[in-house]
Amino acid sequence: MSKQQFHELTIGTCRRQVRIVEVQPAVRIAFVDMVGDMELIDAALRALIAKVPDDFEVILGGDTVGMLIAHHLGLVSGRPYVVARKKRTPAMAAFITAEAQSVAATEPATFWLGSHHADALAGRHVLVVDEVTSTGSTLRALRSLAEQAGAERITQAVIATEGEPRDDVVSVAHLPVWKE
């Protein structure tokens, strides 16, 4: 039996054939690699910003692709962003942490947020962002950091949900998971 190798992702007028990859034995996902694809990132994030509540005050993204999303949304919205790092930096004299286990990663990740960044979330409506959510582990970790920092309200937003549809996350696309 031949396995499908690509899945079509369409956001607005932007279409991509994304590779289907095995992330666990007998589990395959459509792997969306947005880094460097400015057309897809722009289309996805302009669509996403139109769907989130317009009263958010600050954006929280995770290190790597979440940082790219937070930066771009900050440019589009004119709002500041904070990045939860995957390594503790020397500037983090005081910090909070949360752990995530991504479906596509072999090891769990610890997200670190220094107190100077946590203070930017306190008492505010925080928009927590990531590129794709499957298990929700990364979003839970980022949400935990926002809660620990004292965020008044939290909205979760991703470019795509994966697997089971979710009503607790704003998204502009949905991707299947193939289990054999």
Rosetta silent file (secondary structure, phi, psi, omega in degrees, C-alpha in Angstrom):
SEQUENCE: MSKQQFHELTIGTCRRQVRIVEVQPAVRIAFVDMVGDMELIDAALRALIAKVPDDFEVILGGDTVGMLIAHHLGLVSGRPYVVARKKRTPAMAAFITAEAQSVAATEPATFWLGSHHADALAGRHVLVVDEVTSTGSTLRALRSLAEQAGAERITQAVIATEGEPRDDVVSVAHLPVWKE
SCORE:     score description
SCORE:     0.000 S_00000001
   1 L     0.000  129.829 -179.137    0.000    0.000    0.000 S_00000001
   2 L   -84.810  132.905  178.274    1.402    3.389   -1.021 S_00000001
   3 L   -89.838  138.771  175.391    1.432    6.125    1.611 S_00000001
   4 L   -62.137  137.390 -176.321    0.411    9.640    0.677 S_00000001
   5 L  -104.364  -19.563 -178.165    3.515   11.832    0.721 S_00000001
   6 E  -135.922  153.647  175.886    2.045   15.357    0.596 S_00000001
   7 E  -128.339  136.587  179.519   -0.963   17.210    1.962 S_00000001
   8 E   -84.784  125.599  175.701   -2.326   20.413    0.424 S_00000001
   9 E  -110.955  125.491  178.785   -2.498   23.352    2.824 S_00000001
  10 E  -124.752  125.463  174.760   -4.465   26.381    1.657 S_00000001
  11 E  -130.672  112.493 -173.860   -4.639   29.658    3.573 S_00000001
  12 L    61.719 -126.495  178.384   -6.362   32.414    1.646 S_00000001
  13 L   -96.318    2.244 -178.675   -4.875   32.305   -1.845 S_00000001
  14 E   -91.067  123.273  179.607   -1.615   30.727   -0.653 S_00000001
  15 E  -121.346  138.731  176.517   -1.316   26.987   -1.373 S_00000001
  16 E  -138.133  144.758  169.562    1.442   24.642   -0.337 S_00000001
  17 E   -94.784  109.414 -177.739    2.094   20.932   -0.703 S_00000001
  18 E  -100.792  140.175 -176.634    3.446   20.018    2.750 S_00000001
  19 E   -68.688  139.489  173.765    5.363   16.824    3.330 S_00000001
  20 E   -94.087  124.608 -176.366    3.755   14.072    5.391 S_00000001
  21 E  -127.170  150.415  176.154    6.272   12.685    7.887 S_00000001
  22 E   -84.589  123.967 -179.053    6.255    9.910   10.465 S_00000001
  23 E  -107.679  -18.527  174.944    6.744   11.392   13.951 S_00000001
  24 E  -148.644  162.166  177.481    6.079    8.246   15.954 S_00000001
  25 L   -54.809  125.607  177.810    5.659    4.621   14.907 S_00000001
  26 L    65.462   19.148  175.976    2.476    4.449   12.777 S_00000001
  27 E  -128.576  121.616  179.986    1.716    8.174   13.277 S_00000001
  28 E  -123.464  145.679  178.640    2.205   10.638   10.424 S_00000001
  29 E  -130.360  159.091  171.374    1.568   14.382   10.285 S_00000001
  30 E   -84.164  109.791 -174.446    1.614   17.080    7.619 S_00000001
  31 L   -87.510  110.060 -178.599    4.792   18.912    8.591 S_00000001
  32 L   -92.185  112.404  178.674    4.427   22.626    7.913 S_00000001
  33 L  -105.411   98.516 -174.512    7.865   24.237    7.622 S_00000001
  34 L   -88.788  -17.298 -175.180    7.211   27.976    7.548 S_00000001
  35 L   -61.080  121.475 -179.991   10.726   29.204    8.190 S_00000001
  36 L    90.450  -11.134  179.913   11.816   31.109    5.104 S_00000001
  37 L   -96.050   80.137 -173.780    8.416   30.917    3.373 S_00000001
  38 H   -61.242  -36.366  179.747    7.528   34.604    3.619 S_00000001
  39 H   -64.172  -45.575  179.762    4.423   34.312    1.428 S_00000001
  40 H   -66.638  -45.043  179.494    2.908   31.552    3.588 S_00000001
  41 H   -59.922  -47.039 -178.607    3.848   33.245    6.859 S_00000001
  42 H   -63.362  -46.398  179.491    2.397   36.563    5.737 S_00000001
  43 H   -61.244  -45.932 -177.443   -0.838   35.014    4.428 S_00000001
  44 H   -65.629  -43.471 -175.344   -1.286   32.878    7.548 S_00000001
  45 H   -77.764  -29.461  173.007   -0.549   35.616   10.056 S_00000001
  46 H   -68.463  -38.161  176.096   -2.673   38.244    8.335 S_00000001
  47 H   -66.988  -39.645 -178.661   -5.552   35.734    8.356 S_00000001
  48 H   -67.828  -44.187 -177.908   -4.865   34.891   12.003 S_00000001
  49 H   -63.183  -27.483  178.295   -4.694   38.500   13.216 S_00000001
  50 H   -73.586  -18.666 -176.970   -8.114   39.072   11.626 S_00000001
  51 H   -99.130  -20.853 -177.305   -9.596   36.240   13.741 S_00000001
  52 L   -81.509  156.205  175.958   -8.181   36.968   17.212 S_00000001
  53 L   -57.224  138.270 -174.744   -9.875   39.406   19.615 S_00000001
  54 L   -81.303    1.007 -178.436   -8.608   42.895   18.819 S_00000001
  55 L   -98.678   11.597  177.194   -8.123   43.857   22.461 S_00000001
  56 L   -66.379  151.071 -174.472   -5.012   41.738   23.150 S_00000001
  57 L  -111.602  -28.146 -178.412   -2.146   43.791   24.578 S_00000001
  58 E  -149.489  150.010 -177.684    0.983   41.660   24.290 S_00000001
  59 E  -107.948  138.447  175.517    2.027   38.544   22.354 S_00000001
  60 E  -122.301  119.563  176.315    3.828   35.535   23.894 S_00000001
  61 E  -124.246  160.751  177.212    5.601   33.070   21.607 S_00000001
  62 E   -91.593  160.432  177.917    8.018   30.249   22.209 S_00000001
  63 L   -51.719  151.538 -178.830   11.605   30.088   21.032 S_00000001
  64 L    77.533 -120.270 -172.856   12.171   29.206   17.342 S_00000001
  65 H   -65.579  -34.122  176.242    9.077   29.347   15.080 S_00000001
  66 H   -59.243  -32.763  177.218    6.906   30.844   17.847 S_00000001
  67 H   -67.540  -42.682  177.783    9.387   33.725   17.981 S_00000001
  68 H   -60.773  -44.608  179.520    9.002   34.296   14.249 S_00000001
  69 H   -64.711  -46.733  179.624    5.202   34.308   14.593 S_00000001
  70 H   -60.212  -42.595 -179.658    5.250   36.657   17.586 S_00000001
  71 H   -63.444  -47.636 -179.112    7.581   39.053   15.765 S_00000001
  72 H   -64.194  -44.108  177.649    5.490   39.119   12.602 S_00000001
  73 H   -63.588  -34.522  175.804    2.219   39.541   14.524 S_00000001
  74 H   -63.101  -42.077  177.609    3.876   42.342   16.474 S_00000001
  75 H   -64.130  -45.153 -177.523    4.752   44.089   13.219 S_00000001
  76 H   -68.566  -39.069 -174.125    1.248   43.606   11.770 S_00000001
  77 H   -93.150  -19.762 -175.345   -0.600   44.573   14.967 S_00000001
  78 L    77.677   14.379 -178.663    1.771   47.212   16.380 S_00000001
  79 L  -106.214  153.057 -178.504    1.763   45.402   19.732 S_00000001
  80 L   -73.400  162.008  175.935    4.791   44.240   21.742 S_00000001
  81 E  -136.503  158.423  178.630    5.846   40.627   22.069 S_00000001
  82 E  -128.830  144.726  179.675    7.744   38.466   24.534 S_00000001
  83 E  -117.399  126.009  172.541    9.596   35.232   23.769 S_00000001
  84 E   -81.997  122.049 -174.539    9.800   32.282   26.150 S_00000001
  85 E   -88.162  154.710  177.198   13.309   30.912   25.646 S_00000001
  86 L   -92.404   -1.422  174.693   14.353   27.263   25.528 S_00000001
  87 L  -137.432  144.294  176.021   17.567   28.088   27.395 S_00000001
  88 L   -73.194  132.220  177.883   18.123   30.198   30.452 S_00000001
  89 L  -100.944  159.947  179.534   20.047   33.350   29.618 S_00000001
  90 L   -60.652  -23.478  179.711   22.374   35.249   31.997 S_00000001
  91 L   -73.638   -9.321 -177.491   19.858   38.125   32.101 S_00000001
  92 L   -91.124   74.655  177.232   17.362   35.848   33.869 S_00000001
  93 L   -66.042  -42.349  174.148   18.254   36.469   37.516 S_00000001
  94 L  -120.727  144.111 -174.451   14.670   35.585   38.421 S_00000001
  95 E  -156.351  165.398  169.794   12.571   33.409   36.132 S_00000001
  96 E  -124.740  156.117 -178.827    9.574   31.138   35.708 S_00000001
  97 E  -137.102  159.570  172.533    9.540   27.876   33.719 S_00000001
  98 E  -153.497  147.503 -176.308    7.131   25.442   32.099 S_00000001
  99 E  -109.189  146.352  178.230    7.756   22.174   30.250 S_00000001
 100 E  -136.495  147.935  174.005    6.341   20.940   26.927 S_00000001
 101 L  -123.335   97.796 -179.562    6.592   17.684   24.973 S_00000001
 102 L   -70.230  146.574  178.474    5.997   18.358   21.290 S_00000001
 103 L   -64.553  -27.448 -177.862    4.672   15.533   19.110 S_00000001
 104 L   -95.030    0.680 -178.322    7.524   16.161   16.652 S_00000001
 105 L  -110.215  148.277  179.795   10.310   16.309   19.283 S_00000001
 106 L   -85.070  -25.917 -178.422   12.107   13.421   20.941 S_00000001
 107 L  -121.266  148.703  175.396   12.853   15.278   24.181 S_00000001
 108 L   -66.700  154.548  177.615   10.716   17.611   26.293 S_00000001
 109 E  -113.438  139.339  172.239   11.494   21.334   26.142 S_00000001
 110 E  -102.186  128.245  176.185   11.645   23.689   29.095 S_00000001
 111 E   -99.556  134.538 -177.642   10.526   27.236   28.374 S_00000001
 112 E  -116.164  137.768  176.231   12.130   30.007   30.430 S_00000001
 113 E  -134.672  116.450  178.101   10.781   33.502   30.978 S_00000001
 114 E   -68.800  155.016 -176.752   12.844   36.063   32.852 S_00000001
 115 H   -60.229  -32.432  179.305   11.079   38.295   35.359 S_00000001
 116 H   -65.443  -30.204  174.819   11.671   41.372   33.182 S_00000001
 117 H   -84.740  -35.922  177.800    9.617   39.682   30.422 S_00000001
 118 H   -61.098  -37.314  178.848    7.091   38.167   32.811 S_00000001
 119 L   -59.772  -29.667 -179.888    6.361   41.672   34.116 S_00000001
 120 L   -70.568  -15.930 -179.320    5.264   42.662   30.585 S_00000001
 121 L   -97.054  -21.240 -174.004    2.464   40.050   30.804 S_00000001
 122 L   -60.315  128.182  175.702    1.148   40.882   34.282 S_00000001
 123 L    71.950   13.674 -175.111   -2.398   42.222   34.320 S_00000001
 124 L  -118.825  164.024  172.073   -2.690   42.146   30.521 S_00000001
 125 E   -84.977  111.738 -174.357   -4.588   40.304   27.780 S_00000001
 126 E  -102.861  131.165  174.013   -1.914   37.984   26.383 S_00000001
 127 E   -98.197  107.463  179.699   -2.078   36.410   22.931 S_00000001
 128 E   -88.469  126.447 -174.432   -0.203   33.077   23.175 S_00000001
 129 E  -126.861  150.834  173.140    0.975   31.943   19.717 S_00000001
 130 E  -155.594  169.817 -178.148    2.516   28.914   18.018 S_00000001
 131 E   -81.966  -48.158 -178.992    2.573   27.578   14.472 S_00000001
 132 E  -138.542  141.228  173.232    0.756   24.228   14.876 S_00000001
 133 E  -122.921  131.032  178.537   -0.865   22.557   17.858 S_00000001
 134 L  -117.383  -70.787  178.214   -1.448   18.822   18.056 S_00000001
 135 L   -80.936  -21.400 -177.925   -1.232   17.626   21.648 S_00000001
 136 L    87.158    3.416 -175.317   -1.412   21.199   22.947 S_00000001
 137 H   -60.902  -45.807 -179.564    1.700   20.719   25.083 S_00000001
 138 H   -66.292  -43.291  177.597    3.538   23.825   23.874 S_00000001
 139 H   -61.635  -40.537  178.196    0.430   25.994   24.190 S_00000001
 140 H   -61.489  -41.740  179.674   -0.142   24.641   27.719 S_00000001
 141 H   -64.340  -46.117  179.820    3.444   25.516   28.664 S_00000001
 142 H   -65.648  -40.481  177.042    3.178   29.037   27.239 S_00000001
 143 H   -61.475  -41.180  177.948   -0.235   29.498   28.860 S_00000001
 144 H   -59.778  -42.866  178.133    1.265   28.354   32.171 S_00000001
 145 H   -62.077  -44.208  179.201    3.992   30.983   31.871 S_00000001
 146 H   -61.829  -41.963  178.403    1.390   33.686   31.150 S_00000001
 147 H   -65.065  -45.221  178.355   -0.671   32.548   34.161 S_00000001
 148 H   -60.025  -33.601 -179.451    2.403   32.427   36.421 S_00000001
 149 H   -77.582  -11.017  178.364    3.252   35.949   35.251 S_00000001
 150 L    92.617   26.239  176.886   -0.220   37.164   36.248 S_00000001
 151 L   -58.012  139.255  179.960   -1.859   37.629   32.854 S_00000001
 152 L   -77.716  -37.177 -178.029   -5.414   38.906   33.252 S_00000001
 153 E  -148.800  146.060 -177.727   -6.738   37.139   30.143 S_00000001
 154 E  -131.713  129.675  171.360   -5.216   34.664   27.671 S_00000001
 155 E  -116.830  132.678  179.547   -6.163   33.924   24.062 S_00000001
 156 E  -102.353  133.577 -178.828   -4.434   31.015   22.301 S_00000001
 157 E  -142.212  136.926  177.457   -3.818   31.257   18.552 S_00000001
 158 E  -137.694  161.449  175.391   -2.022   29.045   16.041 S_00000001
 159 E   -69.721  -43.474 -179.552   -1.775   28.904   12.302 S_00000001
 160 E  -140.746  142.229  167.634   -3.081   25.326   12.260 S_00000001
 161 E   -92.939  158.840 -175.748   -4.632   22.827   14.606 S_00000001
 162 E  -138.774  139.545  179.773   -3.768   19.194   14.021 S_00000001
 163 L    83.730 -118.553  179.180   -5.639   15.979   14.761 S_00000001
 164 L   -75.565  133.636  175.314   -8.781   16.658   16.757 S_00000001
 165 L   -59.311  148.982 -177.188  -10.462   20.024   16.085 S_00000001
 166 L  -128.205  136.753  177.134  -10.168   22.429   19.035 S_00000001
 167 L  -101.893    0.655  179.265  -12.519   25.165   20.139 S_00000001
 168 L   -98.194    5.352 -176.266  -10.088   26.641   22.697 S_00000001
 169 L  -134.388  131.269  173.718   -7.627   27.814   20.038 S_00000001
 170 E   -80.675  131.350  179.173   -8.035   30.384   17.258 S_00000001
 171 L  -148.345  166.447  178.512   -6.615   29.022   13.983 S_00000001
 172 L  -115.548   -2.860  178.745   -6.806   29.519   10.224 S_00000001
 173 E  -152.589  159.691  175.567   -6.225   25.897    9.107 S_00000001
 174 E  -131.940  135.658 -178.619   -6.705   22.329   10.279 S_00000001
 175 E  -117.619  139.111  177.161   -4.390   19.416    9.498 S_00000001
 176 L   -77.794  163.251  169.104   -5.179   15.702    9.765 S_00000001
 177 E  -119.426  133.694  179.931   -3.122   13.102   11.620 S_00000001
 178 E  -103.241  121.658  177.819   -2.752    9.711    9.995 S_00000001
 179 E  -117.501  131.240 -177.102   -2.661    6.725   12.369 S_00000001
 180 L  -106.441    0.000    0.000   -2.061    3.257   10.999 S_00000001
